[in-house]
């Protein structure tokens, strides 16, 4: 009988707590028969003590030193019996040498959080002021893997079919106009799934939801007096635990189930979930920062250190995670496998991913073990892997990121080319031709789906602000406007900030529509920033990392006040969905390989079949032959897109269609709403089939059918 198993019974006792030798794997705290198995790695410590708390209590109810025989290699493990799983909080004390020059920073007086903890307590409600005198701020807890997923599983939507929506969990519903219960939480997003579905979004990319401390570097704004906080969350306390402060049920310790319920709901509506993950640094900062977990457990394993024991700072935030150390590499793999299997996550976007390709001494590696391991991991095999292919140490790998046939990239060159083209910079047509084709100049061997196309993201101006501000206005951040990028490639359309001038406001809305149109007819994978579809503004702040207020919150009244933008965005996303010719998984071949009489893609200008790519040109057009859609496997209409960023209107000669087809107008950003865009299937037949006047700074989309 199983009850007679020897490992179900204690062999030791300490202060009334019974325990026995544990299992070295898995790391972390795992429920076993009659008890909990605790396992933790430390390569240089001399001893380890398990510290047990009742939830919320100031002092531990037990401290159990690991007997020497419970250590195998560099792993301490024990099973502790008869614990109240639901009320338990635990941590560790690590003893060992304190020698920073040698990379050793042990301090037995500190209680350390478990890097493998699945739940973290201590910041259970957003901005609920903590007790700073608490001896143990970030408390490891157990998770209960008893969620009923029913028939749910990751959706595995082909990446070329995705329209990604970059979203901040709190910002999406926190504004009073959201009209939801428990605004600013995972559960509140469920009330807005219908909005996402109507807009046409089929993938949300959530800014970091791993446990972080919103109080980190908190201070008062010099301009508003508000508390500035760690709002974006790019400062991880624990990689396995979801952010309790984003959960309505966080104060009850139920954040795990709340996240899973949201993911299950999104999947039911055909919406994938990607996580923005930050494996480049932690919340512990440099030598002046707090010791929360990694530093006190095994500093020289978890962090990249100089020969003198200082922290390399390729992340720009004080420390750099030592991702190509085999132990840390395994932790990253364990973490992602856990989120993929236990949370049904569909993909991951890796912040400052170039760091993941650096050796332990900081050198870029040609064949980084972590990136290769992620690409070929059997559990992550169907997950999308997306890299932000640069870091704060100057390593820029857009187009050269070690991809192993699996990785896509945030295409920073797409952003820069489109922004410059939209503000009528000279010499951009050649670059734009590459960008709308899925950047074959960067991804010739990887296909257009390696390119995540974006014009805006959380980091920088919103799309509306791109056309309302020439300069950043970050005074509210309290850094004398020195923070944030200066090279925004923005244009205020003639006035800095808000104006009542109807001509300027029309031009700004037109430019937003131009950007959305270009983004959604480009090959590759489009990503839209939360709120860009309704003209969300950050009032010129291009670095809102610390603003928990209207600068970051989605104002739901704008769906009505800027209804023209919303309707255009929704129409463009739907247009992309119904036209497979816009979503090729492979690069164009530039010839007619199906016998349609037209190449798969051709480029045009004011003269058909003649594209002016000179430095003075600010306009071009392209024609997609629908017979070549998905390499000729499916049939689609002809799609013709003309982009004129010259400050005057230009006549574009239209390519002749086969006799049985006619040109129809789908979208013209030069026209006022609602005649700026038509519903699919209700496009307007052109009276003049030979040429079209494309207005100044406008995009026109025609279909031939």
FENDA-V143211 format. One record per helix or strand of 2 or more residues. SS is the DSSP state (helix for helix, strand for strand). FROM is the first residue (numbers start at 1). LEN is the number of residues. If there is no record, write none. Layout:
# FENDA-V143211
SS,FROM,LEN
SS,FROM,LEN
This chain:
# FENDA-V143211
helix,2,3
helix,6,3
strand,12,3
strand,17,5
strand,28,5
strand,35,7
strand,47,8
strand,62,4
helix,68,3
strand,71,2
strand,75,7
helix,85,3
strand,88,8
strand,98,2
helix,100,3
strand,104,2
strand,119,3
strand,139,3
helix,159,3
strand,163,5
helix,169,5
helix,176,3
helix,186,14
strand,203,4
strand,210,3
strand,219,2
strand,227,2
strand,236,7
helix,244,3
helix,250,3
helix,255,14
strand,272,6
helix,294,9
helix,326,17
strand,347,4
helix,353,5
helix,369,8
strand,384,4
strand,407,4
helix,412,11
helix,429,8
helix,448,3
strand,451,3
helix,463,4
helix,475,3
helix,502,20
strand,525,5
helix,532,3
helix,558,4
helix,563,16
helix,580,3
strand,601,4
strand,619,6
helix,626,7
strand,638,7
strand,650,4
strand,663,6
strand,684,2
strand,691,4
strand,698,7
